[in-house]
């Protein structure tokens, strides 16, 4: 199994950001996808 820190996400400007950047911080991950 992978840890959440192995993933990356796009920031609001479309840049790829590793979630490793947030290790040690409290984070809320929300799926905001729509149809």
PQR file of N, CA, C, O and H, with PARSE charges and radii, in Angstrom:
ATOM      1  N   UNK A   1       0.848  -1.196   0.000 -0.4000 1.5000
ATOM      2  CA  UNK A   1       0.000   0.000   0.000 -0.0000 2.0000
ATOM      3  C   UNK A   1       0.876   1.237   0.000  0.5500 1.7000
ATOM      4  O   UNK A   1       1.972   1.245   0.561 -0.5500 1.4000
ATOM      5  N   UNK A   2       0.384   2.256  -0.625 -0.4000 1.5000
ATOM      6  CA  UNK A   2       1.114   3.519  -0.676 -0.0000 2.0000
ATOM      7  C   UNK A   2       0.679   4.425   0.464  0.5500 1.7000
ATOM      8  O   UNK A   2      -0.447   4.341   0.955 -0.5500 1.4000
ATOM      9  H   UNK A   2      -0.507   2.250  -1.081  0.4000 1.0000
ATOM     10  N   UNK A   3       1.576   5.276   0.865 -0.4000 1.5000
ATOM     11  CA  UNK A   3       1.237   6.323   1.834 -0.0000 2.0000
ATOM     12  C   UNK A   3       0.717   7.525   1.060  0.5500 1.7000
ATOM     13  O   UNK A   3       1.019   7.680  -0.123 -0.5500 1.4000
ATOM     14  H   UNK A   3       2.491   5.345   0.466  0.4000 1.0000
ATOM     15  N   UNK A   4      -0.053   8.367   1.711 -0.4000 1.5000
ATOM     16  CA  UNK A   4      -0.594   9.564   1.063 -0.0000 2.0000
ATOM     17  C   UNK A   4       0.540  10.441   0.529  0.5500 1.7000
ATOM     18  O   UNK A   4       0.361  11.169  -0.447 -0.5500 1.4000
ATOM     19  H   UNK A   4      -0.299   8.241   2.672  0.4000 1.0000
ATOM     20  N   UNK A   5       1.699  10.369   1.172 -0.4000 1.5000
ATOM     21  CA  UNK A   5       2.832  11.209   0.769 -0.0000 2.0000
ATOM     22  C   UNK A   5       3.473  10.756  -0.535  0.5500 1.7000
ATOM     23  O   UNK A   5       4.322  11.465  -1.074 -0.5500 1.4000
ATOM     24  H   UNK A   5       1.844   9.778   1.965  0.4000 1.0000
ATOM     25  N   UNK A   6       3.091   9.601  -1.053 -0.4000 1.5000
ATOM     26  CA  UNK A   6       3.605   9.110  -2.333 -0.0000 2.0000
ATOM     27  C   UNK A   6       2.859   9.722  -3.513  0.5500 1.7000
ATOM     28  O   UNK A   6       3.252   9.519  -4.661 -0.5500 1.4000
ATOM     29  H   UNK A   6       2.401   9.025  -0.615  0.4000 1.0000
ATOM     30  N   UNK A   7       1.797  10.461  -3.250 -0.4000 1.5000
ATOM     31  CA  UNK A   7       0.962  11.027  -4.303 -0.0000 2.0000
ATOM     32  C   UNK A   7       1.273  12.502  -4.523  0.5500 1.7000
ATOM     33  O   UNK A   7       1.927  13.148  -3.705 -0.5500 1.4000
ATOM     34  H   UNK A   7       1.477  10.626  -2.317  0.4000 1.0000
ATOM     35  N   UNK A   8       0.792  13.010  -5.636 -0.4000 1.5000
ATOM     36  CA  UNK A   8       0.909  14.432  -5.957 -0.0000 2.0000
ATOM     37  C   UNK A   8      -0.460  14.918  -6.400  0.5500 1.7000
ATOM     38  O   UNK A   8      -1.320  14.125  -6.785 -0.5500 1.4000
ATOM     39  H   UNK A   8       0.261  12.485  -6.301  0.4000 1.0000
ATOM     40  N   UNK A   9      -0.652  16.218  -6.343 -0.4000 1.5000
ATOM     41  CA  UNK A   9      -1.922  16.827  -6.750 -0.0000 2.0000
ATOM     42  C   UNK A   9      -1.625  18.139  -7.453  0.5500 1.7000
ATOM     43  O   UNK A   9      -0.536  18.698  -7.328 -0.5500 1.4000
ATOM     44  H   UNK A   9       0.046  16.863  -6.031  0.4000 1.0000
ATOM     45  N   UNK A  10      -2.612  18.620  -8.193 -0.4000 1.5000
ATOM     46  CA  UNK A  10      -2.466  19.914  -8.845 -0.0000 2.0000
ATOM     47  C   UNK A  10      -2.897  21.012  -7.887  0.5500 1.7000
ATOM     48  O   UNK A  10      -3.918  20.896  -7.209 -0.5500 1.4000
ATOM     49  H   UNK A  10      -3.497  18.166  -8.295  0.4000 1.0000
ATOM     50  N   UNK A  11      -2.102  22.088  -7.838 -0.4000 1.5000
ATOM     51  CA  UNK A  11      -2.518  23.232  -7.033 -0.0000 2.0000
ATOM     52  C   UNK A  11      -3.438  24.120  -7.863  0.5500 1.7000
ATOM     53  O   UNK A  11      -3.748  23.794  -9.008 -0.5500 1.4000
ATOM     54  H   UNK A  11      -1.273  22.183  -8.389  0.4000 1.0000
ATOM     55  N   UNK A  12      -3.869  25.222  -7.302 -0.4000 1.5000
ATOM     56  CA  UNK A  12      -4.846  26.089  -7.966 -0.0000 2.0000
ATOM     57  C   UNK A  12      -4.313  26.687  -9.269  0.5500 1.7000
ATOM     58  O   UNK A  12      -5.090  27.101 -10.130 -0.5500 1.4000
ATOM     59  H   UNK A  12      -3.617  25.487  -6.371  0.4000 1.0000
ATOM     60  N   UNK A  13      -2.978  26.732  -9.412 -0.4000 1.5000
ATOM     61  CA  UNK A  13      -2.362  27.260 -10.631 -0.0000 2.0000
ATOM     62  C   UNK A  13      -2.034  26.169 -11.642  0.5500 1.7000
ATOM     63  O   UNK A  13      -1.475  26.454 -12.701 -0.5500 1.4000
ATOM     64  H   UNK A  13      -2.347  26.396  -8.713  0.4000 1.0000
ATOM     65  N   UNK A  14      -2.378  24.919 -11.323 -0.4000 1.5000
ATOM     66  CA  UNK A  14      -2.126  23.808 -12.232 -0.0000 2.0000
ATOM     67  C   UNK A  14      -0.745  23.196 -12.091  0.5500 1.7000
ATOM     68  O   UNK A  14      -0.342  22.384 -12.924 -0.5500 1.4000
ATOM     69  H   UNK A  14      -2.832  24.687 -10.463  0.4000 1.0000
ATOM     70  N   UNK A  15      -0.014  23.570 -11.050 -0.4000 1.5000
ATOM     71  CA  UNK A  15       1.317  23.013 -10.812 -0.0000 2.0000
ATOM     72  C   UNK A  15       1.209  21.709 -10.032  0.5500 1.7000
ATOM     73  O   UNK A  15       0.377  21.579  -9.134 -0.5500 1.4000
ATOM     74  H   UNK A  15      -0.341  24.229 -10.373  0.4000 1.0000
ATOM     75  N   UNK A  16       2.056  20.748 -10.381 -0.4000 1.5000
ATOM     76  CA  UNK A  16       2.089  19.466  -9.696 -0.0000 2.0000
ATOM     77  C   UNK A  16       2.816  19.636  -8.361  0.5500 1.7000
ATOM     78  O   UNK A  16       3.958  20.094  -8.333 -0.5500 1.4000
ATOM     79  H   UNK A  16       2.732  20.853 -11.111  0.4000 1.0000
ATOM     80  N   UNK A  17       2.164  19.271  -7.257 -0.4000 1.5000
ATOM     81  CA  UNK A  17       2.742  19.434  -5.921 -0.0000 2.0000
ATOM     82  C   UNK A  17       2.745  18.085  -5.215  0.5500 1.7000
ATOM     83  O   UNK A  17       1.704  17.437  -5.101 -0.5500 1.4000
ATOM     84  H   UNK A  17       1.236  18.900  -7.279  0.4000 1.0000
ATOM     85  N   UNK A  18       3.906  17.665  -4.745 -0.4000 1.5000
ATOM     86  CA  UNK A  18       4.012  16.425  -3.983 -0.0000 2.0000
ATOM     87  C   UNK A  18       3.376  16.615  -2.613  0.5500 1.7000
ATOM     88  O   UNK A  18       3.605  17.628  -1.952 -0.5500 1.4000
ATOM     89  H   UNK A  18       4.751  18.191  -4.837  0.4000 1.0000
ATOM     90  N   UNK A  19       2.580  15.640  -2.190 -0.4000 1.5000
ATOM     91  CA  UNK A  19       1.960  15.726  -0.873 -0.0000 2.0000
ATOM     92  C   UNK A  19       2.986  15.536   0.244  0.5500 1.7000
ATOM     93  O   UNK A  19       2.685  15.789   1.410 -0.5500 1.4000
ATOM     94  H   UNK A  19       2.395  14.817  -2.727  0.4000 1.0000
ATOM     95  N   UNK A  20       4.184  15.096  -0.104 -0.4000 1.5000
ATOM     96  CA  UNK A  20       5.282  15.006   0.864 -0.0000 2.0000
ATOM     97  C   UNK A  20       5.548  16.378   1.495  0.5500 1.7000
ATOM     98  O   UNK A  20       5.997  16.467   2.638 -0.5500 1.4000
ATOM     99  H   UNK A  20       4.428  14.890  -1.051  0.4000 1.0000
ATOM    100  N   UNK A  21       5.270  17.431   0.747 -0.4000 1.5000
ATOM    101  CA  UNK A  21       5.447  18.809   1.226 -0.0000 2.0000
ATOM    102  C   UNK A  21       4.651  19.060   2.507  0.5500 1.7000
ATOM    103  O   UNK A  21       5.023  19.919   3.307 -0.5500 1.4000
ATOM    104  H   UNK A  21       4.905  17.358  -0.181  0.4000 1.0000
ATOM    105  N   UNK A  22       3.564  18.321   2.706 -0.4000 1.5000
ATOM    106  CA  UNK A  22       2.668  18.551   3.830 -0.0000 2.0000
ATOM    107  C   UNK A  22       2.841  17.548   4.965  0.5500 1.7000
ATOM    108  O   UNK A  22       2.025  17.502   5.885 -0.5500 1.4000
ATOM    109  H   UNK A  22       3.262  17.623   2.057  0.4000 1.0000
ATOM    110  N   UNK A  23       3.906  16.743   4.901 -0.4000 1.5000
ATOM    111  CA  UNK A  23       4.172  15.773   5.979 -0.0000 2.0000
ATOM    112  C   UNK A  23       4.339  16.538   7.296  0.5500 1.7000
ATOM    113  O   UNK A  23       5.075  17.522   7.366 -0.5500 1.4000
ATOM    114  H   UNK A  23       4.569  16.781   4.153  0.4000 1.0000
ATOM    115  N   UNK A  24       3.648  16.074   8.325 -0.4000 1.5000
ATOM    116  CA  UNK A  24       3.721  16.717   9.635 -0.0000 2.0000
ATOM    117  C   UNK A  24       2.647  17.766   9.859  0.5500 1.7000
ATOM    118  O   UNK A  24       2.469  18.243  10.980 -0.5500 1.4000
ATOM    119  H   UNK A  24       3.049  15.275   8.268  0.4000 1.0000
ATOM    120  N   UNK A  25       1.920  18.136   8.789 -0.4000 1.5000
ATOM    121  CA  UNK A  25       0.831  19.102   8.909 -0.0000 2.0000
ATOM    122  C   UNK A  25      -0.506  18.368   8.959  0.5500 1.7000
ATOM    123  O   UNK A  25      -0.625  17.245   8.467 -0.5500 1.4000
ATOM    124  H   UNK A  25       2.065  17.749   7.878  0.4000 1.0000
ATOM    125  N   UNK A  26      -1.492  18.995   9.544 -0.4000 1.5000
ATOM    126  CA  UNK A  26      -2.850  18.460   9.518 -0.0000 2.0000
ATOM    127  C   UNK A  26      -3.476  18.888   8.200  0.5500 1.7000
ATOM    128  O   UNK A  26      -3.512  20.079   7.890 -0.5500 1.4000
ATOM    129  H   UNK A  26      -1.396  19.907   9.943  0.4000 1.0000
ATOM    130  N   UNK A  27      -3.969  17.930   7.423 -0.4000 1.5000
ATOM    131  CA  UNK A  27      -4.537  18.226   6.104 -0.0000 2.0000
ATOM    132  C   UNK A  27      -5.937  17.631   5.983  0.5500 1.7000
ATOM    133  O   UNK A  27      -6.231  16.576   6.546 -0.5500 1.4000
ATOM    134  H   UNK A  27      -3.939  16.963   7.676  0.4000 1.0000
ATOM    135  N   UNK A  28      -6.781  18.321   5.246 -0.4000 1.5000
ATOM    136  CA  UNK A  28      -8.091  17.803   4.876 -0.0000 2.0000
ATOM    137  C   UNK A  28      -8.083  17.663   3.363  0.5500 1.7000
ATOM    138  O   UNK A  28      -7.860  18.639   2.646 -0.5500 1.4000
ATOM    139  H   UNK A  28      -6.541  19.177   4.789  0.4000 1.0000
ATOM    140  N   UNK A  29      -8.323  16.459   2.880 -0.4000 1.5000
ATOM    141  CA  UNK A  29      -8.334  16.204   1.439 -0.0000 2.0000
ATOM    142  C   UNK A  29      -9.781  16.005   1.023  0.5500 1.7000
ATOM    143  O   UNK A  29     -10.471  15.126   1.539 -0.5500 1.4000
ATOM    144  H   UNK A  29      -8.504  15.666   3.463  0.4000 1.0000
ATOM    145  N   UNK A  30     -10.233  16.825   0.092 -0.4000 1.5000
ATOM    146  CA  UNK A  30     -11.626  16.825  -0.331 -0.0000 2.0000
ATOM    147  C   UNK A  30     -11.719  16.600  -1.827  0.5500 1.7000
ATOM    148  O   UNK A  30     -10.979  17.213  -2.597 -0.5500 1.4000
ATOM    149  H   UNK A  30      -9.673  17.540  -0.326  0.4000 1.0000
ATOM    150  N   UNK A  31     -12.617  15.730  -2.240 -0.4000 1.5000
ATOM    151  CA  UNK A  31     -12.884  15.509  -3.651 -0.0000 2.0000
ATOM    152  C   UNK A  31     -13.951  16.515  -4.081  0.5500 1.7000
ATOM    153  O   UNK A  31     -15.092  16.452  -3.623 -0.5500 1.4000
ATOM    154  H   UNK A  31     -13.217  15.233  -1.614  0.4000 1.0000
ATOM    155  N   UNK A  32     -13.579  17.433  -4.954 -0.4000 1.5000
ATOM    156  CA  UNK A  32     -14.513  18.469  -5.398 -0.0000 2.0000
ATOM    157  C   UNK A  32     -14.924  18.265  -6.856  0.5500 1.7000
ATOM    158  O   UNK A  32     -15.368  19.202  -7.520 -0.5500 1.4000
ATOM    159  H   UNK A  32     -12.653  17.485  -5.326  0.4000 1.0000
ATOM    160  N   UNK A  33     -14.776  17.045  -7.345 -0.4000 1.5000
ATOM    161  CA  UNK A  33     -15.157  16.745  -8.724 -0.0000 2.0000
ATOM    162  C   UNK A  33     -16.664  16.897  -8.899  0.5500 1.7000
ATOM    163  O   UNK A  33     -17.441  16.669  -7.973 -0.5500 1.4000
ATOM    164  H   UNK A  33     -14.415  16.284  -6.806  0.4000 1.0000
ATOM    165  N   UNK A  34     -17.049  17.280 -10.089 -0.4000 1.5000
ATOM    166  CA  UNK A  34     -18.478  17.413 -10.388 -0.0000 2.0000
ATOM    167  C   UNK A  34     -18.770  16.787 -11.742  0.5500 1.7000
ATOM    168  O   UNK A  34     -17.860  16.554 -12.537 -0.5500 1.4000
ATOM    169  H   UNK A  34     -16.417  17.465 -10.842  0.4000 1.0000
ATOM    170  N   UNK A  35     -20.037  16.518 -11.998 -0.4000 1.5000
ATOM    171  CA  UNK A  35     -20.445  15.934 -13.276 -0.0000 2.0000
ATOM    172  C   UNK A  35     -20.560  16.996 -14.333  0.5500 1.7000
ATOM    173  O   UNK A  35     -20.894  16.693 -15.479 -0.5500 1.4000
ATOM    174  H   UNK A  35     -20.777  16.707 -11.352  0.4000 1.0000
TER
END
